[in-house]
Amino acid sequence: MTDVVDSDELLRRIQRARSWAGREEQAWKARSEELKTADPDSSRDAELRGHTYEAVRRTLDEIVSPGVHDNTHG
């Protein structure tokens, strides 16, 4: 990435990435629930992926709105 972008464009990119991470988080957590009884190993893997996307989303949330978020999960 060699293009110089202004702060508004950077914020838009971060917000798009945050939305994408949120969608992925929900999709993987839903997949985990679907697999819980049929395939526990895959369910755990999907749950871990969901938590990974949650961490990305929460990090981007903090970049967009510093100090607004508490330290609890959710």
C-alpha positions as CSV (number, residue, x, y, z in Angstrom):
1,M,0.0,0.0,0.0
2,T,1.7,3.1,-1.2
3,D,-1.2,5.4,-1.5
4,V,-1.5,8.2,1.0
5,V,-5.0,8.4,2.4
6,D,-6.6,11.1,4.6
7,S,-8.0,10.5,8.0
8,D,-11.6,10.2,6.8
9,E,-10.7,7.5,4.3
10,L,-8.6,5.7,7.0
11,L,-11.6,5.8,9.3
12,R,-13.9,4.4,6.6
13,R,-11.5,1.5,6.0
14,I,-11.3,0.7,9.7
15,Q,-15.1,0.8,10.0
16,R,-15.5,-1.5,7.0
17,A,-12.9,-3.9,8.5
18,R,-14.7,-3.7,11.9
19,S,-18.1,-4.6,10.2
20,W,-16.5,-7.5,8.4
21,A,-14.9,-8.8,11.6
22,G,-18.3,-8.6,13.3
23,R,-20.0,-10.5,10.6
24,E,-17.2,-13.2,10.6
25,E,-17.4,-13.4,14.4
26,Q,-21.2,-14.0,14.3
27,A,-20.9,-16.5,11.5
28,W,-18.2,-18.6,13.2
29,K,-20.0,-18.5,16.6
30,A,-23.3,-19.6,14.9
31,R,-21.3,-22.4,13.1
32,S,-19.9,-23.5,16.5
33,E,-23.5,-23.8,17.9
34,E,-24.6,-25.8,14.8
35,L,-21.8,-28.3,15.2
36,K,-21.9,-28.6,19.0
37,T,-23.5,-32.1,19.2
38,A,-22.6,-33.5,15.7
39,D,-18.9,-32.6,15.6
40,P,-17.5,-31.3,18.9
41,D,-14.0,-30.9,17.6
42,S,-15.1,-28.7,14.7
43,S,-17.4,-26.8,17.0
44,R,-14.4,-25.9,19.2
45,D,-12.4,-24.8,16.2
46,A,-15.3,-22.6,15.0
47,E,-15.7,-21.2,18.4
48,L,-12.0,-20.3,18.5
49,R,-12.3,-18.6,15.1
50,G,-15.3,-16.7,16.4
51,H,-13.2,-15.4,19.4
52,T,-10.4,-14.5,17.1
53,Y,-12.7,-12.3,15.0
54,E,-14.2,-10.9,18.2
55,A,-10.7,-9.8,19.3
56,V,-10.1,-8.1,15.9
57,R,-13.5,-6.4,16.1
58,R,-12.9,-5.2,19.7
59,T,-9.5,-3.8,18.8
60,L,-10.9,-1.9,15.9
61,D,-13.8,-0.6,18.1
62,E,-11.1,0.7,20.5
63,I,-9.3,2.5,17.6
64,V,-12.5,4.1,16.4
65,S,-13.8,5.0,19.9
66,P,-10.9,5.0,22.4
67,G,-11.7,4.5,26.0
68,V,-15.4,3.9,25.5
69,H,-15.3,0.1,25.8
70,D,-15.3,-1.7,29.1
71,N,-13.1,-4.7,29.9
72,T,-15.9,-7.3,29.9
73,H,-16.7,-9.7,27.1
74,G,-19.7,-9.1,24.9
